[in-house]
């Protein structure tokens, strides 16, 4: 086979794969059912005295908030760092 033909064939297959892979079908009925569920695995509970922490491997339920007295735990994606912290990178210059 000609190298040019193989290159064109691979390019067409790549474009077709990208087009087919990017198609998303919405639910198409009058009574929508957007069920909310997560796929979590593993995990367990750690406890020490009056504290207990339960977790799983994977993405815990995003947006879920657990509160108890002075403590709050928000499940979900990694949030931004705490406000007020700054990174200090000193500049070291060397005379030649």
mmCIF file as gemmi writes it, N, C-alpha and C atoms, coordinates in Angstrom:
data_model
loop_
_atom_site.group_PDB
_atom_site.id
_atom_site.type_symbol
_atom_site.label_atom_id
_atom_site.label_alt_id
_atom_site.label_comp_id
_atom_site.label_asym_id
_atom_site.label_entity_id
_atom_site.label_seq_id
_atom_site.pdbx_PDB_ins_code
_atom_site.Cartn_x
_atom_site.Cartn_y
_atom_site.Cartn_z
_atom_site.occupancy
_atom_site.B_iso_or_equiv
_atom_site.pdbx_formal_charge
_atom_site.auth_seq_id
_atom_site.auth_asym_id
_atom_site.pdbx_PDB_model_num
ATOM 1 N N . UNK Axp A 1 ? 0.825 -1.188 0 1 0 ? 1 A 1
ATOM 2 C CA . UNK Axp A 1 ? 0 0 0 1 0 ? 1 A 1
ATOM 3 C C . UNK Axp A 1 ? 0.863 1.241 0 1 0 ? 1 A 1
ATOM 4 N N . UNK Axp A 2 ? 0.337 2.256 -0.599 1 0 ? 2 A 1
ATOM 5 C CA . UNK Axp A 2 ? 1.016 3.538 -0.66 1 0 ? 2 A 1
ATOM 6 C C . UNK Axp A 2 ? 0.943 4.214 0.715 1 0 ? 2 A 1
ATOM 7 N N . UNK Axp A 3 ? 2.05 4.826 1.154 1 0 ? 3 A 1
ATOM 8 C CA . UNK Axp A 3 ? 2.083 5.499 2.451 1 0 ? 3 A 1
ATOM 9 C C . UNK Axp A 3 ? 1.085 6.648 2.513 1 0 ? 3 A 1
ATOM 10 N N . UNK Axp A 4 ? 0.883 7.309 1.422 1 0 ? 4 A 1
ATOM 11 C CA . UNK Axp A 4 ? -0.057 8.427 1.374 1 0 ? 4 A 1
ATOM 12 C C . UNK Axp A 4 ? -1.494 7.925 1.601 1 0 ? 4 A 1
ATOM 13 N N . UNK Axp A 5 ? -1.831 6.803 0.995 1 0 ? 5 A 1
ATOM 14 C CA . UNK Axp A 5 ? -3.155 6.207 1.144 1 0 ? 5 A 1
ATOM 15 C C . UNK Axp A 5 ? -3.394 5.792 2.595 1 0 ? 5 A 1
ATOM 16 N N . UNK Axp A 6 ? -2.392 5.195 3.234 1 0 ? 6 A 1
ATOM 17 C CA . UNK Axp A 6 ? -2.504 4.768 4.626 1 0 ? 6 A 1
ATOM 18 C C . UNK Axp A 6 ? -2.689 5.988 5.523 1 0 ? 6 A 1
ATOM 19 N N . UNK Axp A 7 ? -1.961 7.053 5.268 1 0 ? 7 A 1
ATOM 20 C CA . UNK Axp A 7 ? -2.092 8.267 6.059 1 0 ? 7 A 1
ATOM 21 C C . UNK Axp A 7 ? -3.477 8.876 5.953 1 0 ? 7 A 1
ATOM 22 N N . UNK Axp A 8 ? -4.019 8.941 4.728 1 0 ? 8 A 1
ATOM 23 C CA . UNK Axp A 8 ? -5.366 9.475 4.524 1 0 ? 8 A 1
ATOM 24 C C . UNK Axp A 8 ? -6.398 8.577 5.197 1 0 ? 8 A 1
ATOM 25 N N . UNK Axp A 9 ? -6.234 7.284 5.074 1 0 ? 9 A 1
ATOM 26 C CA . UNK Axp A 9 ? -7.16 6.343 5.705 1 0 ? 9 A 1
ATOM 27 C C . UNK Axp A 9 ? -7.157 6.485 7.224 1 0 ? 9 A 1
ATOM 28 N N . UNK Axp A 10 ? -5.982 6.617 7.825 1 0 ? 10 A 1
ATOM 29 C CA . UNK Axp A 10 ? -5.896 6.809 9.274 1 0 ? 10 A 1
ATOM 30 C C . UNK Axp A 10 ? -6.529 8.129 9.705 1 0 ? 10 A 1
ATOM 31 N N . UNK Axp A 11 ? -6.333 9.18 8.927 1 0 ? 11 A 1
ATOM 32 C CA . UNK Axp A 11 ? -6.918 10.48 9.24 1 0 ? 11 A 1
ATOM 33 C C . UNK Axp A 11 ? -8.444 10.419 9.177 1 0 ? 11 A 1
ATOM 34 N N . UNK Axp A 12 ? -8.995 9.753 8.165 1 0 ? 12 A 1
ATOM 35 C CA . UNK Axp A 12 ? -10.453 9.617 8.034 1 0 ? 12 A 1
ATOM 36 C C . UNK Axp A 12 ? -11.005 8.811 9.207 1 0 ? 12 A 1
ATOM 37 N N . UNK Axp A 13 ? -10.312 7.736 9.582 1 0 ? 13 A 1
ATOM 38 C CA . UNK Axp A 13 ? -10.763 6.929 10.717 1 0 ? 13 A 1
ATOM 39 C C . UNK Axp A 13 ? -10.713 7.72 12.018 1 0 ? 13 A 1
ATOM 40 N N . UNK Axp A 14 ? -9.698 8.54 12.217 1 0 ? 14 A 1
ATOM 41 C CA . UNK Axp A 14 ? -9.582 9.358 13.413 1 0 ? 14 A 1
ATOM 42 C C . UNK Axp A 14 ? -10.7 10.391 13.489 1 0 ? 14 A 1
ATOM 43 N N . UNK Axp A 15 ? -10.981 11.05 12.392 1 0 ? 15 A 1
ATOM 44 C CA . UNK Axp A 15 ? -12.061 12.038 12.359 1 0 ? 15 A 1
ATOM 45 C C . UNK Axp A 15 ? -13.408 11.373 12.606 1 0 ? 15 A 1
ATOM 46 N N . UNK Axp A 16 ? -13.63 10.203 11.995 1 0 ? 16 A 1
ATOM 47 C CA . UNK Axp A 16 ? -14.89 9.487 12.212 1 0 ? 16 A 1
ATOM 48 C C . UNK Axp A 16 ? -15.031 9.07 13.677 1 0 ? 16 A 1
ATOM 49 N N . UNK Axp A 17 ? -13.951 8.635 14.3 1 0 ? 17 A 1
ATOM 50 C CA . UNK Axp A 17 ? -13.983 8.245 15.706 1 0 ? 17 A 1
ATOM 51 C C . UNK Axp A 17 ? -14.294 9.447 16.599 1 0 ? 17 A 1
ATOM 52 N N . UNK Axp A 18 ? -13.707 10.587 16.308 1 0 ? 18 A 1
ATOM 53 C CA . UNK Axp A 18 ? -13.981 11.79 17.092 1 0 ? 18 A 1
ATOM 54 C C . UNK Axp A 18 ? -15.422 12.261 16.928 1 0 ? 18 A 1
ATOM 55 N N . UNK Axp A 19 ? -15.947 12.174 15.714 1 0 ? 19 A 1
ATOM 56 C CA . UNK Axp A 19 ? -17.332 12.607 15.478 1 0 ? 19 A 1
ATOM 57 C C . UNK Axp A 19 ? -18.306 11.673 16.173 1 0 ? 19 A 1
ATOM 58 N N . UNK Axp A 20 ? -18.113 10.384 16.05 1 0 ? 20 A 1
ATOM 59 C CA . UNK Axp A 20 ? -19.015 9.419 16.67 1 0 ? 20 A 1
ATOM 60 C C . UNK Axp A 20 ? -18.905 9.488 18.195 1 0 ? 20 A 1
ATOM 61 N N . UNK Axp A 21 ? -17.708 9.662 18.708 1 0 ? 21 A 1
ATOM 62 C CA . UNK Axp A 21 ? -17.51 9.722 20.155 1 0 ? 21 A 1
ATOM 63 C C . UNK Axp A 21 ? -18.042 10.98 20.797 1 0 ? 21 A 1
ATOM 64 N N . UNK Axp A 22 ? -18.248 12.044 20.035 1 0 ? 22 A 1
ATOM 65 C CA . UNK Axp A 22 ? -18.701 13.299 20.615 1 0 ? 22 A 1
ATOM 66 C C . UNK Axp A 22 ? -20.21 13.469 20.592 1 0 ? 22 A 1
ATOM 67 N N . UNK Axp A 23 ? -20.928 12.512 20.038 1 0 ? 23 A 1
ATOM 68 C CA . UNK Axp A 23 ? -22.384 12.602 19.968 1 0 ? 23 A 1
ATOM 69 C C . UNK Axp A 23 ? -22.965 12.203 21.321 1 0 ? 23 A 1
ATOM 70 N N . UNK Axp A 24 ? -23.836 13.04 21.87 1 0 ? 24 A 1
ATOM 71 C CA . UNK Axp A 24 ? -24.514 12.729 23.129 1 0 ? 24 A 1
ATOM 72 C C . UNK Axp A 24 ? -26.011 12.865 22.921 1 0 ? 24 A 1
ATOM 73 N N . UNK Axp A 25 ? -26.739 11.846 23.297 1 0 ? 25 A 1
ATOM 74 C CA . UNK Axp A 25 ? -28.184 11.865 23.129 1 0 ? 25 A 1
ATOM 75 C C . UNK Axp A 25 ? -28.855 12.237 24.446 1 0 ? 25 A 1
ATOM 76 N N . UNK Axp A 26 ? -29.766 13.201 24.4 1 0 ? 26 A 1
ATOM 77 C CA . UNK Axp A 26 ? -30.528 13.58 25.58 1 0 ? 26 A 1
ATOM 78 C C . UNK Axp A 26 ? -31.699 12.629 25.76 1 0 ? 26 A 1
ATOM 79 N N . UNK Axp A 27 ? -32.241 12.613 26.98 1 0 ? 27 A 1
ATOM 80 C CA . UNK Axp A 27 ? -33.418 11.799 27.21 1 0 ? 27 A 1
ATOM 81 C C . UNK Axp A 27 ? -34.575 12.416 26.452 1 0 ? 27 A 1
ATOM 82 N N . UNK Axp A 28 ? -35.339 11.604 25.756 1 0 ? 28 A 1
ATOM 83 C CA . UNK Axp A 28 ? -36.353 12.14 24.87 1 0 ? 28 A 1
ATOM 84 C C . UNK Axp A 28 ? -37.771 11.718 25.177 1 0 ? 28 A 1
ATOM 85 N N . UNK Axp A 29 ? -38.222 11.855 26.409 1 0 ? 29 A 1
ATOM 86 C CA . UNK Axp A 29 ? -39.608 11.539 26.718 1 0 ? 29 A 1
ATOM 87 C C . UNK Axp A 29 ? -40.244 12.711 27.462 1 0 ? 29 A 1
ATOM 88 N N . UNK Axp A 30 ? -41.563 12.679 27.568 1 0 ? 30 A 1
ATOM 89 C CA . UNK Axp A 30 ? -42.246 13.778 28.242 1 0 ? 30 A 1
ATOM 90 C C . UNK Axp A 30 ? -42 13.74 29.751 1 0 ? 30 A 1
ATOM 91 N N . UNK Axp A 31 ? -41.757 12.573 30.327 1 0 ? 31 A 1
ATOM 92 C CA . UNK Axp A 31 ? -41.479 12.463 31.761 1 0 ? 31 A 1
ATOM 93 C C . UNK Axp A 31 ? -40.006 12.173 31.98 1 0 ? 31 A 1
ATOM 94 N N . UNK Axp A 32 ? -39.21 13.216 32.099 1 0 ? 32 A 1
ATOM 95 C CA . UNK Axp A 32 ? -37.773 13.033 32.244 1 0 ? 32 A 1
ATOM 96 C C . UNK Axp A 32 ? -37.456 12.364 33.569 1 0 ? 32 A 1
ATOM 97 N N . UNK Axp A 33 ? -36.485 11.486 33.556 1 0 ? 33 A 1
ATOM 98 C CA . UNK Axp A 33 ? -36.004 10.842 34.764 1 0 ? 33 A 1
ATOM 99 C C . UNK Axp A 33 ? -34.497 11.035 34.813 1 0 ? 33 A 1
ATOM 100 N N . UNK Axp A 34 ? -34.069 12.065 35.484 1 0 ? 34 A 1
ATOM 101 C CA . UNK Axp A 34 ? -32.643 12.332 35.622 1 0 ? 34 A 1
ATOM 102 C C . UNK Axp A 34 ? -32.197 11.789 36.976 1 0 ? 34 A 1
ATOM 103 N N . UNK Axp A 35 ? -32.034 10.501 37.039 1 0 ? 35 A 1
ATOM 104 C CA . UNK Axp A 35 ? -31.676 9.844 38.295 1 0 ? 35 A 1
ATOM 105 C C . UNK Axp A 35 ? -30.291 10.278 38.736 1 0 ? 35 A 1
ATOM 106 N N . UNK Axp A 36 ? -30.139 10.468 40.053 1 0 ? 36 A 1
ATOM 107 C CA . UNK Axp A 36 ? -28.853 10.881 40.604 1 0 ? 36 A 1
ATOM 108 C C . UNK Axp A 36 ? -28.257 9.7 41.341 1 0 ? 36 A 1
ATOM 109 N N . UNK Axp A 37 ? -27.081 9.272 40.934 1 0 ? 37 A 1
ATOM 110 C CA . UNK Axp A 37 ? -26.409 8.173 41.587 1 0 ? 37 A 1
ATOM 111 C C . UNK Axp A 37 ? -24.915 8.357 41.422 1 0 ? 37 A 1
ATOM 112 N N . UNK Axp A 38 ? -24.159 7.693 42.247 1 0 ? 38 A 1
ATOM 113 C CA . UNK Axp A 38 ? -22.708 7.766 42.151 1 0 ? 38 A 1
ATOM 114 C C . UNK Axp A 38 ? -22.148 6.355 42.096 1 0 ? 38 A 1
ATOM 115 N N . UNK Axp A 39 ? -20.962 6.231 41.546 1 0 ? 39 A 1
ATOM 116 C CA . UNK Axp A 39 ? -20.258 4.96 41.529 1 0 ? 39 A 1
ATOM 117 C C . UNK Axp A 39 ? -19.071 5.102 42.477 1 0 ? 39 A 1
ATOM 118 N N . UNK Axp A 40 ? -19.24 4.637 43.696 1 0 ? 40 A 1
ATOM 119 C CA . UNK Axp A 40 ? -18.195 4.701 44.701 1 0 ? 40 A 1
ATOM 120 C C . UNK Axp A 40 ? -17.733 3.288 45.005 1 0 ? 40 A 1
ATOM 121 N N . UNK Axp A 41 ? -16.53 3.169 45.476 1 0 ? 41 A 1
ATOM 122 C CA . UNK Axp A 41 ? -16.047 1.846 45.816 1 0 ? 41 A 1
ATOM 123 C C . UNK Axp A 41 ? -15.077 1.893 46.965 1 0 ? 41 A 1
ATOM 124 N N . UNK Axp A 42 ? -14.966 0.799 47.666 1 0 ? 42 A 1
ATOM 125 C CA . UNK Axp A 42 ? -14.019 0.711 48.771 1 0 ? 42 A 1
ATOM 126 C C . UNK Axp A 42 ? -14.428 1.59 49.927 1 0 ? 42 A 1
ATOM 127 N N . UNK Axp A 43 ? -13.456 2.108 50.634 1 0 ? 43 A 1
ATOM 128 C CA . UNK Axp A 43 ? -13.737 3.025 51.725 1 0 ? 43 A 1
ATOM 129 C C . UNK Axp A 43 ? -13.988 2.317 53.034 1 0 ? 43 A 1
ATOM 130 N N . UNK Axp A 44 ? -14.421 3.081 53.995 1 0 ? 44 A 1
ATOM 131 C CA . UNK Axp A 44 ? -14.686 2.551 55.315 1 0 ? 44 A 1
ATOM 132 C C . UNK Axp A 44 ? -14.825 3.696 56.289 1 0 ? 44 A 1
ATOM 133 N N . UNK Axp A 45 ? -14.76 3.392 57.568 1 0 ? 45 A 1
ATOM 134 C CA . UNK Axp A 45 ? -14.906 4.401 58.605 1 0 ? 45 A 1
ATOM 135 C C . UNK Axp A 45 ? -13.695 4.383 59.517 1 0 ? 45 A 1
ATOM 136 N N . UNK Axp A 46 ? -13.14 5.563 59.778 1 0 ? 46 A 1
ATOM 137 C CA . UNK Axp A 46 ? -12.053 5.738 60.732 1 0 ? 46 A 1
ATOM 138 C C . UNK Axp A 46 ? -12.631 6.412 61.958 1 0 ? 46 A 1
ATOM 139 N N . UNK Axp A 47 ? -12.3 5.922 63.137 1 0 ? 47 A 1
ATOM 140 C CA . UNK Axp A 47 ? -12.808 6.558 64.342 1 0 ? 47 A 1
ATOM 141 C C . UNK Axp A 47 ? -11.728 6.593 65.404 1 0 ? 47 A 1
ATOM 142 N N . UNK Axp A 48 ? -11.779 7.654 66.221 1 0 ? 48 A 1
ATOM 143 C CA . UNK Axp A 48 ? -10.827 7.827 67.305 1 0 ? 48 A 1
ATOM 144 C C . UNK Axp A 48 ? -11.518 8.654 68.378 1 0 ? 48 A 1
ATOM 145 N N . UNK Axp A 49 ? -11.914 8.038 69.443 1 0 ? 49 A 1
ATOM 146 C CA . UNK Axp A 49 ? -12.586 8.775 70.504 1 0 ? 49 A 1
ATOM 147 C C . UNK Axp A 49 ? -13.951 9.256 70.06 1 0 ? 49 A 1
ATOM 148 N N . UNK Axp A 50 ? -14.159 10.561 70.049 1 0 ? 50 A 1
ATOM 149 C CA . UNK Axp A 50 ? -15.467 11.123 69.69 1 0 ? 50 A 1
ATOM 150 C C . UNK Axp A 50 ? -15.55 11.532 68.226 1 0 ? 50 A 1
ATOM 151 N N . UNK Axp A 51 ? -14.538 11.209 67.415 1 0 ? 51 A 1
ATOM 152 C CA . UNK Axp A 51 ? -14.534 11.591 66.006 1 0 ? 51 A 1
ATOM 153 C C . UNK Axp A 51 ? -14.676 10.36 65.127 1 0 ? 51 A 1
ATOM 154 N N . UNK Axp A 52 ? -15.394 10.518 64.03 1 0 ? 52 A 1
ATOM 155 C CA . UNK Axp A 52 ? -15.525 9.443 63.047 1 0 ? 52 A 1
ATOM 156 C C . UNK Axp A 52 ? -15.555 10.059 61.654 1 0 ? 52 A 1
ATOM 157 N N . UNK Axp A 53 ? -14.883 9.43 60.708 1 0 ? 53 A 1
ATOM 158 C CA . UNK Axp A 53 ? -14.853 9.899 59.334 1 0 ? 53 A 1
ATOM 159 C C . UNK Axp A 53 ? -15.089 8.712 58.418 1 0 ? 53 A 1
ATOM 160 N N . UNK Axp A 54 ? -16.117 8.811 57.586 1 0 ? 54 A 1
ATOM 161 C CA . UNK Axp A 54 ? -16.422 7.761 56.622 1 0 ? 54 A 1
ATOM 162 C C . UNK Axp A 54 ? -16.102 8.269 55.231 1 0 ? 54 A 1
ATOM 163 N N . UNK Axp A 55 ? -15.571 7.421 54.378 1 0 ? 55 A 1
ATOM 164 C CA . UNK Axp A 55 ? -15.249 7.842 53.026 1 0 ? 55 A 1
ATOM 165 C C . UNK Axp A 55 ? -15.187 6.673 52.079 1 0 ? 55 A 1
ATOM 166 N N . UNK Axp A 56 ? -15.086 6.996 50.804 1 0 ? 56 A 1
ATOM 167 C CA . UNK Axp A 56 ? -14.97 5.982 49.774 1 0 ? 56 A 1
ATOM 168 C C . UNK Axp A 56 ? -13.878 6.371 48.806 1 0 ? 56 A 1
ATOM 169 N N . UNK Axp A 57 ? -13.474 5.424 48.007 1 0 ? 57 A 1
ATOM 170 C CA . UNK Axp A 57 ? -12.535 5.69 46.926 1 0 ? 57 A 1
ATOM 171 C C . UNK Axp A 57 ? -13.37 6.097 45.728 1 0 ? 57 A 1
ATOM 172 N N . UNK Axp A 58 ? -13.014 7.165 45.1 1 0 ? 58 A 1
ATOM 173 C CA . UNK Axp A 58 ? -13.801 7.676 43.987 1 0 ? 58 A 1
ATOM 174 C C . UNK Axp A 58 ? -14.401 9.011 44.364 1 0 ? 58 A 1
ATOM 175 N N . UNK Axp A 59 ? -15.313 9.486 43.58 1 0 ? 59 A 1
ATOM 176 C CA . UNK Axp A 59 ? -15.921 10.79 43.818 1 0 ? 59 A 1
ATOM 177 C C . UNK Axp A 59 ? -17.094 10.657 44.766 1 0 ? 59 A 1
ATOM 178 N N . UNK Axp A 60 ? -16.978 11.174 46 1 0 ? 60 A 1
ATOM 179 C CA . UNK Axp A 60 ? -18.137 11.156 46.871 1 0 ? 60 A 1
ATOM 180 C C . UNK Axp A 60 ? -19.214 12.098 46.342 1 0 ? 60 A 1
ATOM 181 N N . UNK Axp A 61 ? -20.383 11.983 46.875 1 0 ? 61 A 1
ATOM 182 C CA . UNK Axp A 61 ? -21.517 12.769 46.399 1 0 ? 61 A 1
ATOM 183 C C . UNK Axp A 61 ? -21.195 14.256 46.427 1 0 ? 61 A 1
ATOM 184 N N . UNK Axp A 62 ? -21.062 14.851 45.249 1 0 ? 62 A 1
ATOM 185 C CA . UNK Axp A 62 ? -20.699 16.259 45.159 1 0 ? 62 A 1
ATOM 186 C C . UNK Axp A 62 ? -21.802 17.129 45.722 1 0 ? 62 A 1
ATOM 187 N N . UNK Axp A 63 ? -21.423 18.088 46.547 1 0 ? 63 A 1
ATOM 188 C CA . UNK Axp A 63 ? -22.378 19.032 47.101 1 0 ? 63 A 1
ATOM 189 C C . UNK Axp A 63 ? -23.002 18.611 48.402 1 0 ? 63 A 1
ATOM 190 N N . UNK Axp A 64 ? -22.774 17.378 48.848 1 0 ? 64 A 1
ATOM 191 C CA . UNK Axp A 64 ? -23.349 16.915 50.111 1 0 ? 64 A 1
ATOM 192 C C . UNK Axp A 64 ? -22.577 17.539 51.265 1 0 ? 64 A 1
ATOM 193 N N . UNK Axp A 65 ? -23.289 18.095 52.241 1 0 ? 65 A 1
ATOM 194 C CA . UNK Axp A 65 ? -22.657 18.728 53.387 1 0 ? 65 A 1
ATOM 195 C C . UNK Axp A 65 ? -23.047 17.997 54.662 1 0 ? 65 A 1
ATOM 196 N N . UNK Axp A 66 ? -22.046 17.63 55.453 1 0 ? 66 A 1
ATOM 197 C CA . UNK Axp A 66 ? -22.275 17.002 56.748 1 0 ? 66 A 1
ATOM 198 C C . UNK Axp A 66 ? -21.839 17.985 57.827 1 0 ? 66 A 1
ATOM 199 N N . UNK Axp A 67 ? -22.7 18.272 58.769 1 0 ? 67 A 1
ATOM 200 C CA . UNK Axp A 67 ? -22.363 19.19 59.853 1 0 ? 67 A 1
ATOM 201 C C . UNK Axp A 67 ? -22.665 18.553 61.192 1 0 ? 67 A 1
ATOM 202 N N . UNK Axp A 68 ? -21.834 18.898 62.172 1 0 ? 68 A 1
ATOM 203 C CA . UNK Axp A 68 ? -22.04 18.423 63.53 1 0 ? 68 A 1
ATOM 204 C C . UNK Axp A 68 ? -21.321 19.395 64.457 1 0 ? 68 A 1
ATOM 205 N N . UNK Axp A 69 ? -22.063 20.266 65.093 1 0 ? 69 A 1
ATOM 206 C CA . UNK Axp A 69 ? -21.455 21.212 66.032 1 0 ? 69 A 1
ATOM 207 C C . UNK Axp A 69 ? -20.551 22.204 65.321 1 0 ? 69 A 1
ATOM 208 N N . UNK Axp A 70 ? -19.261 22.169 65.638 1 0 ? 70 A 1
ATOM 209 C CA . UNK Axp A 70 ? -18.301 23.122 65.08 1 0 ? 70 A 1
ATOM 210 C C . UNK Axp A 70 ? -17.663 22.647 63.778 1 0 ? 70 A 1
ATOM 211 N N . UNK Axp A 71 ? -17.981 21.452 63.329 1 0 ? 71 A 1
ATOM 212 C CA . UNK Axp A 71 ? -17.295 20.873 62.179 1 0 ? 71 A 1
ATOM 213 C C . UNK Axp A 71 ? -18.232 20.738 60.989 1 0 ? 71 A 1
ATOM 214 N N . UNK Axp A 72 ? -17.687 20.976 59.789 1 0 ? 72 A 1
ATOM 215 C CA . UNK Axp A 72 ? -18.442 20.83 58.557 1 0 ? 72 A 1
ATOM 216 C C . UNK Axp A 72 ? -17.575 20.09 57.55 1 0 ? 72 A 1
ATOM 217 N N . UNK Axp A 73 ? -18.163 19.113 56.875 1 0 ? 73 A 1
ATOM 218 C CA . UNK Axp A 73 ? -17.465 18.376 55.827 1 0 ? 73 A 1
ATOM 219 C C . UNK Axp A 73 ? -18.303 18.454 54.568 1 0 ? 73 A 1
ATOM 220 N N . UNK Axp A 74 ? -17.713 18.975 53.483 1 0 ? 74 A 1
ATOM 221 C CA . UNK Axp A 74 ? -18.421 19.101 52.217 1 0 ? 74 A 1
ATOM 222 C C . UNK Axp A 74 ? -17.836 18.084 51.26 1 0 ? 74 A 1
ATOM 223 N N . UNK Axp A 75 ? -18.671 17.151 50.797 1 0 ? 75 A 1
ATOM 224 C CA . UNK Axp A 75 ? -18.221 16.14 49.85 1 0 ? 75 A 1
ATOM 225 C C . UNK Axp A 75 ? -18.238 16.692 48.441 1 0 ? 75 A 1
ATOM 226 N N . UNK Axp A 76 ? -17.39 16.16 47.597 1 0 ? 76 A 1
ATOM 227 C CA . UNK Axp A 76 ? -17.405 16.584 46.207 1 0 ? 76 A 1
ATOM 228 C C . UNK Axp A 76 ? -16.006 16.767 45.66 1 0 ? 76 A 1
ATOM 229 N N . UNK Axp A 77 ? -15.923 17.586 44.662 1 0 ? 77 A 1
ATOM 230 C CA . UNK Axp A 77 ? -14.665 17.815 43.976 1 0 ? 77 A 1
ATOM 231 C C . UNK Axp A 77 ? -13.713 18.598 44.865 1 0 ? 77 A 1
ATOM 232 N N . UNK Axp A 78 ? -12.439 18.501 44.579 1 0 ? 78 A 1
ATOM 233 C CA . UNK Axp A 78 ? -11.441 19.214 45.359 1 0 ? 78 A 1
ATOM 234 C C . UNK Axp A 78 ? -11.696 20.701 45.222 1 0 ? 78 A 1
ATOM 235 N N . UNK Axp A 79 ? -11.781 21.352 46.338 1 0 ? 79 A 1
ATOM 236 C CA . UNK Axp A 79 ? -12.019 22.787 46.336 1 0 ? 79 A 1
ATOM 237 C C . UNK Axp A 79 ? -10.718 23.554 46.251 1 0 ? 79 A 1
ATOM 238 N N . UNK Axp A 80 ? -10.854 24.852 46.154 1 0 ? 80 A 1
ATOM 239 C CA . UNK Axp A 80 ? -9.679 25.719 46.124 1 0 ? 80 A 1
ATOM 240 C C . UNK Axp A 80 ? -9.054 25.75 47.515 1 0 ? 80 A 1
ATOM 241 N N . UNK Axp A 81 ? -7.809 26.162 47.585 1 0 ? 81 A 1
ATOM 242 C CA . UNK Axp A 81 ? -7.129 26.272 48.862 1 0 ? 81 A 1
ATOM 243 C C . UNK Axp A 81 ? -7.765 27.337 49.74 1 0 ? 81 A 1
ATOM 244 N N . UNK Axp A 82 ? -7.449 27.275 51.006 1 0 ? 82 A 1
ATOM 245 C CA . UNK Axp A 82 ? -8.011 28.238 51.946 1 0 ? 82 A 1
ATOM 246 C C . UNK Axp A 82 ? -7.529 29.647 51.605 1 0 ? 82 A 1
ATOM 247 N N . UNK Axp A 83 ? -8.412 30.611 51.777 1 0 ? 83 A 1
ATOM 248 C CA . UNK Axp A 83 ? -8.08 32.002 51.465 1 0 ? 83 A 1
ATOM 249 C C . UNK Axp A 83 ? -7.053 32.516 52.46 1 0 ? 83 A 1
ATOM 250 N N . UNK Axp A 84 ? -6.216 33.412 52.011 1 0 ? 84 A 1
ATOM 251 C CA . UNK Axp A 84 ? -5.249 34.031 52.904 1 0 ? 84 A 1
ATOM 252 C C . UNK Axp A 84 ? -3.846 33.468 52.78 1 0 ? 84 A 1
ATOM 253 N N . UNK Axp A 85 ? -3.682 32.34 52.125 1 0 ? 85 A 1
ATOM 254 C CA . UNK Axp A 85 ? -2.356 31.771 51.964 1 0 ? 85 A 1
ATOM 255 C C . UNK Axp A 85 ? -1.722 32.292 50.687 1 0 ? 85 A 1
ATOM 256 N N . UNK Axp A 86 ? -0.443 32.597 50.776 1 0 ? 86 A 1
ATOM 257 C CA . UNK Axp A 86 ? 0.289 33.048 49.604 1 0 ? 86 A 1
ATOM 258 C C . UNK Axp A 86 ? 1.559 32.224 49.472 1 0 ? 86 A 1
ATOM 259 N N . UNK Axp A 87 ? 1.971 32.001 48.263 1 0 ? 87 A 1
ATOM 260 C CA . UNK Axp A 87 ? 3.201 31.264 48.009 1 0 ? 87 A 1
ATOM 261 C C . UNK Axp A 87 ? 4.348 32.267 48.005 1 0 ? 87 A 1
ATOM 262 N N . UNK Axp A 88 ? 5.38 31.997 48.802 1 0 ? 88 A 1
ATOM 263 C CA . UNK Axp A 88 ? 6.538 32.869 48.876 1 0 ? 88 A 1
ATOM 264 C C . UNK Axp A 88 ? 7.696 32.196 48.16 1 0 ? 88 A 1
ATOM 265 N N . UNK Axp A 89 ? 8.126 32.787 47.077 1 0 ? 89 A 1
ATOM 266 C CA . UNK Axp A 89 ? 9.27 32.28 46.327 1 0 ? 89 A 1
ATOM 267 C C . UNK Axp A 89 ? 10.356 33.357 46.322 1 0 ? 89 A 1
ATOM 268 N N . UNK Axp A 90 ? 11.392 33.178 47.118 1 0 ? 90 A 1
ATOM 269 C CA . UNK Axp A 90 ? 12.434 34.203 47.158 1 0 ? 90 A 1
ATOM 270 C C . UNK Axp A 90 ? 13.233 34.222 45.859 1 0 ? 90 A 1
ATOM 271 N N . UNK Axp A 91 ? 13.704 35.395 45.507 1 0 ? 91 A 1
ATOM 272 C CA . UNK Axp A 91 ? 14.544 35.56 44.322 1 0 ? 91 A 1
ATOM 273 C C . UNK Axp A 91 ? 15.989 35.631 44.788 1 0 ? 91 A 1
ATOM 274 N N . UNK Axp A 92 ? 16.806 34.733 44.297 1 0 ? 92 A 1
ATOM 275 C CA . UNK Axp A 92 ? 18.21 34.705 44.662 1 0 ? 92 A 1
ATOM 276 C C . UNK Axp A 92 ? 19.017 35.104 43.432 1 0 ? 92 A 1
ATOM 277 N N . UNK Axp A 93 ? 19.74 36.2 43.545 1 0 ? 93 A 1
ATOM 278 C CA . UNK Axp A 93 ? 20.567 36.675 42.44 1 0 ? 93 A 1
ATOM 279 C C . UNK Axp A 93 ? 22.027 36.418 42.771 1 0 ? 93 A 1
ATOM 280 N N . UNK Axp A 94 ? 22.779 36.063 41.767 1 0 ? 94 A 1
ATOM 281 C CA . UNK Axp A 94 ? 24.185 35.766 41.961 1 0 ? 94 A 1
ATOM 282 C C . UNK Axp A 94 ? 25.004 36.686 41.088 1 0 ? 94 A 1
ATOM 283 N N . UNK Axp A 95 ? 25.956 37.376 41.678 1 0 ? 95 A 1
ATOM 284 C CA . UNK Axp A 95 ? 26.848 38.246 40.904 1 0 ? 95 A 1
ATOM 285 C C . UNK Axp A 95 ? 27.94 37.41 40.263 1 0 ? 95 A 1
ATOM 286 N N . UNK Axp A 96 ? 28.224 37.711 39.032 1 0 ? 96 A 1
ATOM 287 C CA . UNK Axp A 96 ? 29.263 36.947 38.328 1 0 ? 96 A 1
ATOM 288 C C . UNK Axp A 96 ? 30.505 37.76 38.212 1 0 ? 96 A 1
